Amino acid sequence: MNTSSLLVENTSKNFAGFKAVDDVTFDLNAGERVALLGHNGAGKTTLFKMILGFLRRDGGRISVLGAEPGSHAARSGASYLPEAVAFPGALTGKEVLTFYARLKGEKPALALPLLERVGLADAAGRKVSTYSKGMRQRLGLAQALIGQPKLVLLDEPTTGLDPISRQNVYELIGEIAAKGATVLLSSHALTELEAKTDRILILSKGCLVADDQLNQLREQAGLPIRLKIWTKPDAVQEVANQLGSTRMNGRSVELDCTLDEKIQALSAISSLGNLVEDVDVHAPSLDDVYRHFSNTAQKEA
């Protein structure tokens, strides 16, 4: 028996002969925080709409909490925050959350504390028309969390937010995942996702080209690790010569190596003794990994 919160199996969607989603398969389990990445037009929004039951798939299977997308069982356990969130400007933040709580069959008194959790308690009585874009985004996140959904889909959830608010959003995502909810989020802000998601899915031209933890994707990509060695004054040339590097910048030497070579390279640096002051190890970033898989997929297409 399938226990996945979300199962997408050999799923496809065509628009007038164009394959927006092409034979995509993955499954998500309770408590996972998963990032769905891809260029504009890669198929992310189309996939979200099929999961939500807004679009009918042309092939394959999707199971949302064990139910058909769009069914009562699926909709009662799943929630969605679109990128372009919109609420009636004449309503206050409190009235918006009350309205959506009643739509979801939840007592408003249980939903209203979410306004404080997303930092809108002081603006609860203000009309939404006076809210900034970031405030509307946080209100959207609050409504998406009404009723403690088991599957949460977030499309660019930090759009328009300042750095502190973005951090708060990821803290909240971590909290709901820790309580067993599955979170699938789409974002172009790759740097902030690195330490805040458990798994990465990469779409390219409708095809799923990567699905794994970031460290595993780094290994699959075979991208180099960069070591930056800070030297004692006037020792940069000697350190570069001994390490066989030609990249020098002031008092630092840069050296690339593979994952398998890292320990050997660090040992060689350590053997230089007091010529070296410090070493920075830079693993390939999520931007590097995303670029690798996207470019490889486009070359093979």
Secondary structure by P-SEA (a helix, b strand, c coil): cccccbbbcbbbbbccccccccccccccccccbbbbbbcccccaaaaaaaaaccccccbbbbbccccccccaaaaaabbbbcccccccccccaaaaaaaaaaaaccccccccccccccccccccccccccccaaaaaaaaaaaaacccccbbbbccccccccaaaaaaaaaaaaaaaaabbbbbbbbcccccccccccbbbbbccccccccccaaaaaaaabbbbbbbbbbcccaaaaaaaaaccccccccbbbbbbcccaaaaaaaaaaaccccccbbbbbcccaaaaaaaaaaaaaaac
